[in-house]
Amino acid sequence: MTRGELRPDAAADDLVTTVAVSMMFARTVLMDLALDDEYVTQLIDRVVLPLYRPYAQVTSRRRGYTSPSQAS
């Protein structure tokens, strides 16, 4: 993902924030593991950034799905 590829509403997406915080909480509190650089990098690259992709990129991979922004 490069600069400018985020959905316009990405900054206001509380769900993505909740997912990331929940995963960090589970790792540290429930699993008693450290938040090391490797984990945080994987979390950002494999979870957070894909959730912020524009709807068009995500929906183009799913046949028959229409995102809210594409519905008329």
N, C-alpha and C positions, 0 to 999 in steps of 0.2 A: 504494500500500500504506500502510495506517495502522497505528498501534500496536495490538498484539494480534492481528495477522493472520498472524503467522509460525506455521509448524508447530511443535508442541511439541518435536520433536527437532531443530529447526534449529540450535541452539547447538552441538550435537555433530556437525554435518555437516562432516566433513573434506574432502569432495569439493568443496564450494563454495569453501572456502578455497584448495584446490589449484588450482582453475580460475582464481580471481582472481589469485593469486600468479604462476601460469604466464603469464597474459596480460600482467601487468606486466613479468615477466622478458623475455618475447619482445619487447615493445615497446622496452625499454631496452637490452638486450644484443644481441639478434639484429637488430633494426631500427634501432638507434642513434637512437631518438626519445625525447623528454622525456616524463615523466609530468606533464603539465600538468593544470590543474583541469578543463578540458573533457573530457579523456580519462577521468580518474578518475570524474567525474560520470556520463559515459556508461556506463562499466564497471559502476558501482553500479546505475544505473537500468535498464540493458538486459540485464545478465547476472546480477549477484549477487542483486538483489531478486526477479526472476522465479524463480530457482532455490530461493529460500526460501519461495515461495508454498505455502500448504497444499495437500496432495494433492487435496483435493476440488475446488479451483479448476482445477488442472491437468488432472485426469482427466475433469472434466465436458466438456472440449473434445475428448477423444479417444474415439471410439466403440469399445466393446469392450475397453477397457483397464481393468483393476482394479489399484489400487495395493496394496502390501503391507498397508496399514492397513485396506483394505476387504475383503480376502480373509478367508474364514472357513473 
